[in-house]
């Protein structure tokens, strides 16, 4: 935010500038004259001396000091005052700043949401990979158990064949 807009509202500053813009000729104007001009039009204004000093510090080409004497300073419009007012003045500048801040905030929010989505996707992929690893381990254990079962089944078959052969031999011997 501009420091000048932290001290004064954009409307107050624009009211001061519009009042200053009415004094195009002559020996300039005093802060009291400009204050009176603003009050006559029922517009709000900050303390004029402070506002003019802030405006001149912010944009020295908007208001110039014409004379500084015992009666105080006298001011006149600067070379770029009309152009500044036609472009919207401090109010337009403030609205643009707010819009830019809102856009930046939305961009940061969107980037943050994208980062969160990426983190969630990575965490989900990690959980999926871990589950796949556990499933692969279980499948390997099942395959090993199946191999052992097949090996034991082969051994049982061999023992059964031997038992049958022995039984057959015993049977044949019983006839002899």
Helices and strands as residue ranges (DSSP letters): H 3-7, H 10-21, H 31-40, H 48-58, E 63-69, E 72-77, H 81-86, H 89-175
